[in-house]
Amino acid sequence: MTELRYLPDADDVTTFTATVTGTTQDSVFLDGTYFYPEGGGQPADHGVLEWEEGSADVTGVRKDHGEVRHEIDLREGDLPAEGTTVDGRIDETRRRQLSRMHTAQHVVSRVVLEEYGASTAGNQIYPDRSRIDFEPASFDDADLALIERRTNEVVDRDLSVVKENRSRATVEAEVDEGRALLDLIPESVDPLRVVEIEDFDMCPCGGTHVSRLGEIGRIEITDHTTKGERVGRIEFELV
């Protein structure tokens, strides 16, 4: 079982040391990692693993039956043997941008829930752009202007962002309707890692996030489309 060391609140760490627990032709498994594995609409971290006689680019990271698979392209040397100590270095610029994007997604989702009563049905985050699907929703240009204005007003408040583990019972009792898809999280997952924006929003989430909203910058909504009868999609960038 790979320890997810960035949880619950160490998602600002981008360098670390770990021990190899296994390898395949193109992957390395570690006893613990700060690399974020793809999931929850957030892409995997990229970076580098280095050891005494070799190094590799980390091009993908995925969960694999409790382990974390670091997909690699060897730079030099052979695959590290089990028990080898490796140094991990995460692409800090990419991690930072994804963290800003993911927290921005939470803010937009909360604003839309408050203004239109629409829940987040799905999202996809990228370093340079992101999208969120809302249901039930159908937006026009005036709606987008309102959402963008309200979202940036919240960001300008520079609220703190707390990331911590809480009991499932507590989360189920406190999370607002429309801000969690708890039925999609197995009952065995307890406690739950939550992301709480001070006096504004709380949502179970395993992704990486900034520590204050002021780190996001300005959110610019760039497009909207209708996906089916009840789903409205918003796309945004950070500027």
N, C-alpha and C positions, 0 to 999 in steps of 0.2 A: 504494500500500500504506500503510495507516494504521499508524503506530507505536503499539503498546499500551504507553503509558508507565508504567502502574501495575505492569507486570511487570519484574523478578520480585518486588521487595519494596518498591514505592512505593505500596502500596494504602492508605496513610494520607493521601495527597495529595488535597485536594479543591478546590484552585484552581490554575489554570494558564493559559498563553497559547499559542495555536496559530494556524496559518494555514489559511484556507479553500482547499480544493483543488477544490471543486465543490458544486453544489446541485441539488436538484429542487424541485418545487412545495412539498413539505412536509418536506424533509430537508437537512441540511448535512453535508458531508464535510470532514474536517480532516487535516492532515499527521500529527498525533499527538493522542492523547487519553488522559485519565485516567478518562473515563466507562467503566464496566464494561458491555459488551454482553451481553445476555441469553444464558445458556448454562450447561450443567453443573448444571441445577437451580436456578440463582441468577437472579433477575430483574435487569433492567437498572437502572442508576442513573437518577435524575431530577435535574434541576437547571436551570441557566440559561446561555445564551450571550449575551454582550453585545459590541457593536462600536460604532464611533463614531456611527453614525446609526441604530442599532436594537438590538433585543434580542428574545430568544425563549425560551420555556420548552422544555426538553428533556423530552419525555414518554416516549420510548422510545429504546433504543440496540440496534442489531443489526449483526452481521457480514454483509458483502455482498461475496463474492468477493475477500477480502483487504482490502477497505475497511471502515470502520465508519460506518454510517449513523446520524446523530443525528436522530431524528424530532422535529420542532418544531411549536410553535404560536407564531406571531409575536405579540409584545407590541406592538412599535412599529417603524416603518420598513419597508423592503423587505428581501428576502433579501440577504445580503452577497455581494459579487462575489468571484470567484476572486482570491486574493492578499490578501484582507482579513485583518487581524489581529483575532482575537476573544479575549475573556476567558471562560473556562469556570469555572463555580462549581457543584460537585456538592452535592446535598442531603446535608449532612454527617450529619444525624440518621438518615436512611434508610440511607446507606452504613454507618454505624457499626452499626446494628442487623443489617443483612444480614451484615456481617463476623462479628459475634458469633454469629449463627445458624449460619453456614457452619462456623466452627471447632467449635461445639458439635456439629454433625452429624458431624464427623470423630471427636470423642471418643465419641459414642454408637455410631457404627459400629465403632470399635475394641473397645469394651467388649463389644458383642454378638458380634463375631468371637471374642474370647477366651473368653467365657462359654458360647457356644452353637455356635461353629463356623459361623455363618451369615454369608454375604457380603452386601454392600450391592448390591441389584439396581437401585436407583433412588432418587432423592430429589427433593424439591421444597421450596425455602426461600422463606419470606415474611418481611416485617419483624416480624410479630407471632406467627407460628407456623411450624412446619415438619413434614415427615413424611419417613420413611425406610422403604423396602421392603427386607426381608431374605429371603434364600433359601438353604437351606431353613429355614423357621422357622414356629412356631406358639406364640404367647405367651399365658400366663394372667396373672392379677393378681399372683401371687407373682413371676413373671418380671419384670414391669414394676417392681415394688418393688426387686428386686435390681439391675436395670439402672440405675434412677434413683440408687440409693445409690452404686453403683460409679462411675457417671459423675461425680457431684458430688464424690466422694472424689478423683478425678483432677483435676477443676477446682480444688479447694482446694489442690492442690500448686503451683499457679501456675507451671506449666512454661513455658519459652520456646517460641515458635513461629517457626521459621526458614523463610523462603520464598526459594528460589534455583533457578537453572537447573542441571541435571545432565545428563550424557550419557545417552542412552537405554540404552546398554549397562550403565551403572552402576545405573540405576533398575531395569532388568530383573533384575539380579543381586541387588539388595538389598531390593526391595519384597516384603513377605510375601504369600503366596497369600491371596486373598480381599480384598486392599486396593487392587486396581487392575484396571481393564478395559483392559489395554494393547492387546488385539486390536481395540478400537474406535478407537484412536488411530492415524492413518495412519503408516506406517513413515517417511515423510519428515519427520515432526515430531521433530527432534533438534537441540538438547537439549530435555529435558522440564522444565517448571517443577514443582517438588515443594514440598509443605508438610510439614515435619517437626516434630512435637511432641517435645520433648526426652525421650529415653529411653522413648518410649511408642509413637509411630506415625509412619509416613512414607507419603505417598500422592501420586501425580501429581495436580495440581489447578491450574486456572487462575483460580479464584475469589479473592475478597477475604477476608482473615482478620485477626484480631487478632494482636498480637505476644506476648501472654502469656495463659495460660488464665484468670488471675484477672479479666481484662476481661470474661469471658462472663457472670458472675453465676451464679445458681442455675438449673439445668435441671429442669423439671417435666414429667414424662410425663403427658399428658392423656387419651390414648385408644389403643386398639389394635384392629385389625381383621384378618381373614383375607382375603387376595386370592388366590383359587384354592387349589389343594391344597398348594402348597409355599411360598407367600409370606405373610409376616406383616408388617403395617404398624404402625409406631409413630409417634405424633404427640406433639410436645412444644412447650413454650413456655419463654421465659426470664423469670424473676421476680426 
